[in-house]
Amino acid sequence: MSSSLSTKPFLGAPNCDGSSRFGSLLPSDLRTFTSSTLQFSTRHSHFRKLEVQATGSTYGTNFRVTTFGESHGGGVGCVIDGCPARLPLCEEDMQVDLDRRRPGQSRITTPRKETDTCTIYSGVSDGLTTGTPIMVKVPNTDQRGNDYSEMSKAYRPSHADATYDFKYGVRSVQGGGRSSARETIGRVAAGAVAKKILKLFSGTEVFAYVSQAHKVVLPEDLVDHESLTLEQIESNIVRCPNPEYAEKMIAAIDAVRVRGDSVGGVVTCIVRNVPRGLGTPVFDKLEAELAKAAMSLPATKGFEIGSGFSGTFLTGSEHNDEFFRDEHGRIRTRTNRSGGIQGGISNGEIITMRIAFKPTSTIGRKQNTVTRDKIETELIARGRHDPCVVPRAVPMVESMVALVLVDQLMAQFAQNQLFPINPDLQESVLKPESANMLV
């Protein structure tokens, strides 16, 4: 397909001397580019396709993940591109985290009943990854599209209904489509693969837990990040590793659940045994990538790393993490207000971050809104929704953090450890056992 303009020539690239090749084209001329002046003709002898590429469903550069599917469609899933070959992998590796994410787990999550059973369709042969794209799919089995009949006309306050219409002029009404948290199934499946690579290759562990539900805040000194285990996190339905505060959080969620309302909270995520050197200045700093990944999750409203906003109350002498040499001769920091990242690069200390989640926007209480026809009305949303998203957000946060780290790990290995390292300043990203396995 070729195109022609009935006005002045429109040439996009600059001349070699830096002058514009738009010639005398002025802003006022751009207003003349109407549908009547822009003409398209098809020439079968010289056909060119005019296309606009839509983006936004893919994350990563080296370890690249694309999610697909909608809440009430046939299913959801992901395609993982760039996974190293010969990694032992099966559905059970992903199912553990998918079960932690799935709906219907307890009274403080959505009652929608889905098994979220995943199937690997490609990229794995005889239990090993082949290095080719891995496709994973989970079917939707408990859709109730009729629950969204009112919401097809009236916008849910603070939901993505209105903005999807503003952007696309059309949307998938049932379940919120791509804005539904069901989209995160693909992220969690891919994140499970990323976590396995990190653990096997560099001994890196990613753990997240609920540190706040509504006004119940878990004091930081009650959790030992050096010894925190998955068993501690999974010991209760709210995923708070402290039993006393877990009960308080559950009570806070129950109190609003029975009223048809919702509350928000905070998920804290830590990463242990992080290789030094991950992250690339200046635009690809590690904390910038982590923030982008975490904030891409549904319902997120805030991100902190290390001391976060509380660090603004300290002086430099109070906030600085002083260096020392440990018993193994490694350079360490006595404190960790930097959160394991300095200058956008991991320093080997535990990475600590906190992600804030807003209250679930779909609630069973009457609210004022506007219809797609711009008529003011009232809405009581139906459907099955979480009274608080943070318990199920825990594996989602872990997955996004793992996807960032495995992508950065591959970049660091390719750029700075392809040749022998400088042992006086650098450390291998490989844990010793892994290095022996690869010999």
MONORHU-V500907 format. One record per run of one state. SS is the DSSP state (H for helix, E for strand, - for the rest). FROM is the first residue (numbers start at 0). TO is the last residue. If there is no record, write none. Layout:
ss=[SS & SS]
from=[FROM & FROM]
to=[TO & TO]
This chain:
ss=[- & E & - & H & - & E & - & H & - & E & - & E & - & E & - & E & - & H & - & E & - & E & - & E & - & E & - & H & - & H & - & E & - & H & - & H & - & H & - & E & - & E & - & H & - & H & - & H & - & E & - & E & - & E & - & H & - & E & - & H & - & H & - & E & - & E & - & E & - & E & - & E & - & E & - & E & - & H & - & H & -]
from=[0 & 1 & 5 & 26 & 30 & 37 & 41 & 43 & 46 & 57 & 59 & 63 & 69 & 74 & 81 & 87 & 88 & 90 & 101 & 117 & 122 & 123 & 125 & 127 & 129 & 133 & 139 & 144 & 148 & 149 & 152 & 153 & 154 & 160 & 168 & 173 & 179 & 180 & 202 & 204 & 213 & 215 & 217 & 219 & 222 & 229 & 233 & 242 & 257 & 264 & 272 & 279 & 280 & 283 & 284 & 285 & 295 & 299 & 305 & 307 & 313 & 315 & 319 & 322 & 325 & 330 & 333 & 340 & 342 & 344 & 346 & 350 & 357 & 366 & 371 & 375 & 379 & 389 & 416 & 431 & 438]
to=[0 & 4 & 25 & 29 & 36 & 40 & 42 & 45 & 56 & 58 & 62 & 68 & 73 & 80 & 86 & 87 & 89 & 100 & 116 & 121 & 122 & 124 & 126 & 128 & 132 & 138 & 143 & 147 & 148 & 151 & 152 & 153 & 159 & 167 & 172 & 178 & 179 & 201 & 203 & 212 & 214 & 216 & 218 & 221 & 228 & 232 & 241 & 256 & 263 & 271 & 278 & 279 & 282 & 283 & 284 & 294 & 298 & 304 & 306 & 312 & 314 & 318 & 321 & 324 & 329 & 332 & 339 & 341 & 343 & 345 & 349 & 356 & 365 & 370 & 374 & 378 & 388 & 415 & 430 & 437 & 438]
